Amino acid sequence: MPSEEDDAVSTYPTICATQARSLLRRAVPISVDGSNDLGMSASAAAVRICEQATSDAPSKCLADTQHNRALSTKLRVQLCQRATSNSPQLCVRSLRKFVHVRRMGIDDAVMICRQTESPGPAECAAELFRATAFVTGKIAAQLCHATKTLEPARCFVDSPTFFDDELKVLLCNQAESSAPASCAAYMISRFTNQPSMKVSLCRGATSAAPAACAIEAPFGMDETSVVELCRSAESIAPASGFSAPNHLLYALPRPLYELFTMDMPRAEMSAWALLGLKEGESSRAVIRRAYHQRSLQWHPDKWHALAAALPPVWQQELVGIYALITQAYDQLTR
């Protein structure tokens, strides 16, 4: 048989909804056509607020915020929906000073504080605004909602400066320390122009180990595979113990690997790109100099001394690259 305690808990949604409906009816003016700024009846809003309630916290939240003129009734509903304690209204109260000085809007404060069970979101936002000058309330809401500590803000501040705010949020939301930022700060040549890959690698990191693992990952492994291999790494062990498939790039020493993968002319490039020129360049002297430089760089003769370090297939590849460069020169100087 259900205990008296179970019976009490089961009645909370009903008790909560009754109290909430009464509060909302007093707060929401009804227009002549029966509409209101909630977009729903007081009864429907009360049900939404108190659904699955295990205490009277949602209706208590409504009562505590009824005299806050900055909060519309609609925002109060959003703030108090499914509250489990008085943390949401205390959170909004603590952020009021940032609303007053226009660092954030009241709707941003509600987004940060709704359904929180701790002071963490407010502490996170306060730390973010203390340490930065231009971060918007929207970014603060995305970063700090549902956090239990101020660590996401510290992570955000420590993130690489070339990350935009949205990338920093993706990296640091729910962070438990600044470790994701430390991880993302590592120079990983294969991710040089792909900061989103760094975010995928380092999000949730508890140390810089994922970055160290990525640096040691087999040459020639594509970026997505590197992320899958290393994002949960606690050391370089995943990369060190990886048995790479038989791929010609894996046999290259690091300097050659980086040259071939980052700067190698490819058939799908335009003639200008193949010669390293600005698109549309028409000066024959400029084209001639570019061809001379590129052909010296990629001529197979240059690589004879490195033949022992290069797989035989790369000797053929170099011949193909040199042919592409020559064709591009011929095309631009006709």
BELGIVEN-V312949 format. One record per backbone hydrogen bond with DSSP energy under -0.5 kcal/mol. NH is the residue of the N-H (numbers start at 1). CO is the residue of the C=O. Records with the same first field share a line. If there is no record, write none. Layout:
NH: CO  CO
This chain:
7: 3
8: 4
9: 5
10: 6
11: 7  8
12: 8  9
15: 11
16: 12
17: 13
18: 14
19: 15
20: 16
21: 17
22: 18
23: 19
24: 20
25: 21
26: 22
27: 23
28: 24
29: 27
31: 35
34: 31
39: 36
45: 41
46: 42
47: 43
48: 44
49: 45
50: 46
51: 47
53: 50
58: 83
60: 56
61: 57
62: 58
63: 59
64: 60
65: 61
66: 63
68: 65
69: 67
71: 68
72: 70
76: 72
77: 73
78: 74
79: 75
80: 76
81: 77
82: 49
83: 80
90: 86
91: 87
92: 88
93: 89
94: 90
95: 91
96: 92  93
98: 95
99: 95
100: 96
101: 97
102: 99
103: 98
104: 98
109: 105
110: 106
111: 107
112: 108
113: 109
114: 110
115: 79
116: 113
121: 147
123: 119
124: 120
125: 121
126: 122
127: 123
128: 124
129: 125
130: 126
131: 127
132: 128
140: 136
141: 137
142: 138
143: 139
144: 140
145: 141
146: 112
147: 144
153: 150
154: 150
155: 151
156: 152
157: 153
158: 154
159: 155  156
163: 160
168: 164
169: 165
170: 166
171: 167
172: 168
173: 169
174: 143
175: 172
181: 178
182: 178
183: 179
184: 180
185: 181
186: 183
188: 186
189: 187
191: 188
192: 189
194: 191
197: 194
198: 194
199: 195
200: 196
201: 197
202: 198
203: 199
204: 171
205: 202
211: 208
212: 208
213: 209
214: 210
215: 211
216: 212
217: 213  214
221: 218
226: 222
227: 223
228: 224
229: 225
230: 226
231: 227
233: 230
239: 236
240: 236
241: 237
242: 239
244: 242
247: 245
250: 247
251: 247  248
252: 249
257: 253
258: 254
259: 255
260: 256
261: 257
262: 258
263: 259
265: 263
269: 266
274: 270
275: 271
276: 273
277: 272
281: 278
287: 283
288: 284
289: 285
290: 286
291: 287
292: 288
293: 289
294: 290
295: 291
296: 292
297: 293
298: 294
299: 295
302: 299
303: 300
304: 301
306: 303
307: 304
309: 306
310: 306
314: 311
315: 311  312
316: 312
317: 313
318: 314
319: 315
320: 316
321: 317
322: 318
323: 319
324: 320
325: 321
326: 322
327: 323
328: 324
329: 325
330: 326
331: 327
332: 328
333: 329
334: 331
